[in-house]
Amino acid sequence: VEHITPGNWRAIIQIKLRNIKTGSAKVQRFSSGDKLELAYIDQQPCEYLYQNGDSYVFMNQENYEQFEIHKDMVADDAKWLKENLPVKINFLDGSAIAVDLPPSVDLKVIKTEPALKGATITNVFKPATLETGAVVQVPPFIKEGETIKIDTRSGEYLERTNA
């Protein structure tokens, strides 16, 4: 949003709008008296169940209704999806428009290199493959089979868990 007051002219407001359904963006100008229609977005608690081809199957936790969301909508967040993960899904006019993951997820390390003896430098990290196929950088003391907490927003290692 940008408020523009050009000299003797009336003030205008320039807004960059993004279409929620298609993702396309455009810049539009409005005068100070114009009215806009608000979009009412409904957020539902859901649970990720499984992947079905190019779609991900979720279940609404309130009415137990199952529905599919195409992989393009989930995009890069798919690497954090684990069966039975609670998520929130945003709906506009009855159709899903976005998947909100929890801030962190606990995932099991299935492949990583063993720690080097004597490697005590604090900022050394090694790659680890998680149960969802995601690869993250972890400290050298993490071993295969351990469960770690990952920040879903940045993809960074947070801590080792006992789960």
C-alpha positions in Angstrom: 0.0 0.0 0.0 1.3 3.4 -0.9 -0.4 6.8 -0.1 0.3 9.4 -2.8 -0.5 13.1 -2.6 0.6 14.7 -5.9 0.7 18.5 -5.4 -2.7 20.1 -5.9 -4.4 16.9 -6.9 -6.5 14.7 -4.6 -4.8 12.0 -2.7 -4.8 8.5 -4.1 -3.9 5.1 -2.7 -1.9 2.7 -4.8 -2.3 -1.0 -3.8 -0.6 -4.1 -5.1 -3.3 -6.7 -5.2 -2.8 -10.5 -5.5 -5.5 -12.9 -6.7 -5.9 -15.5 -4.0 -7.0 -18.2 -6.4 -4.6 -17.7 -9.3 -1.7 -16.0 -7.6 -1.4 -13.2 -10.2 -0.6 -9.7 -9.0 -1.5 -6.2 -10.3 -1.2 -2.6 -9.1 -4.4 -0.6 -8.9 -5.1 2.9 -7.7 -8.1 4.0 -5.6 -9.3 7.4 -4.5 -9.8 8.0 -0.8 -13.6 7.5 -1.1 -13.6 4.2 -2.9 -14.9 1.1 -1.1 -13.4 -2.4 -1.4 -15.2 -5.8 -0.8 -13.5 -7.9 1.8 -12.6 -11.5 1.2 -13.8 -13.7 4.1 -11.3 -16.5 4.6 -12.4 -19.5 6.7 -9.6 -21.4 8.5 -10.3 -25.0 9.5 -8.2 -27.3 11.6 -7.2 -30.3 9.5 -4.9 -33.3 9.6 -2.6 -34.5 6.8 -3.3 -38.2 6.0 -1.3 -39.3 2.9 -0.2 -38.5 -0.6 -2.3 -39.7 -3.5 -0.4 -39.2 -6.8 -0.2 -35.4 -7.4 -2.5 -34.6 -4.5 -2.3 -34.6 -0.7 -5.2 -35.9 1.3 -6.4 -34.0 4.4 -9.2 -34.6 6.9 -11.2 -31.8 8.5 -10.9 -32.4 12.3 -14.4 -31.0 13.0 -16.6 -33.0 10.6 -14.1 -35.8 9.5 -14.6 -34.9 5.8 -11.6 -35.9 3.6 -10.5 -33.8 0.7 -7.5 -33.5 -1.7 -5.2 -30.5 -2.4 -3.0 -30.4 -5.5 0.7 -30.5 -4.9 1.2 -27.1 -6.5 -0.8 -25.4 -3.7 1.4 -27.2 -1.0 4.6 -26.4 -3.0 7.8 -26.5 -0.9 5.9 -27.2 2.4 5.4 -30.8 1.2 8.8 -31.8 2.6 7.5 -31.2 6.1 4.3 -33.1 5.8 4.2 -36.3 7.9 1.2 -38.5 8.4 -1.3 -37.3 11.1 0.3 -33.8 11.2 -2.2 -31.2 12.4 -2.4 -28.2 10.0 -4.7 -25.3 9.3 -6.2 -24.9 5.9 -7.6 -21.6 4.6 -10.8 -21.7 2.5 -12.3 -19.1 0.3 -15.9 -19.7 -1.0 -15.6 -23.4 0.0 -12.3 -24.1 -1.8 -8.9 -24.5 -0.2 -6.5 -21.7 -1.0 -3.5 -22.2 1.5 -2.0 -24.7 3.9 -0.6 -23.4 7.2 1.9 -25.7 8.8 2.7 -25.7 12.5 5.8 -23.6 13.4 7.8 -26.7 14.0 7.6 -30.5 13.3 9.3 -33.5 14.8 10.9 -35.7 12.2 13.1 -38.8 12.3 16.6 -38.8 10.8 16.9 -41.8 8.5 20.3 -41.1 7.0 23.3 -39.0 8.1 27.1 -39.4 8.3 28.6 -40.5 11.6 30.2 -37.8 13.8 33.9 -37.3 13.5 35.8 -37.9 16.8 37.5 -34.7 17.9 35.3 -32.5 15.8 34.4 -30.0 18.5 34.0 -26.8 16.5 30.6 -25.4 17.4 29.4 -24.2 14.0 30.0 -27.4 12.1 26.9 -29.0 10.6 26.3 -32.1 8.4 23.5 -33.0 6.1 20.8 -35.3 7.4 17.9 -36.9 5.4 14.6 -37.0 7.2 11.7 -39.4 7.0 9.9 -37.1 4.6 12.8 -36.9 2.2 13.9 -33.4 3.3 17.6 -32.7 3.8 18.6 -30.3 6.6 21.8 -29.3 8.2 22.2 -30.8 11.7 24.9 -30.7 14.4 27.5 -33.5 14.3 26.1 -35.3 17.4 22.9 -36.2 15.7 22.7 -39.9 14.7 20.5 -42.0 12.5 17.2 -43.0 14.1 17.0 -39.9 16.4 14.0 -37.5 16.2 14.7 -33.8 15.7 12.6 -30.6 15.8 12.7 -28.6 12.6 11.4 -25.0 12.0 9.0 -25.2 9.1 9.4 -21.6 8.1 13.2 -21.6 7.7 14.0 -25.3 7.5 16.5 -25.0 10.3 17.3 -27.6 13.0 16.0 -26.5 16.4 16.7 -29.3 18.9 16.9 -33.0 19.4 13.6 -34.5 20.9 12.8 -37.6 22.8 9.7 -38.4 20.7 
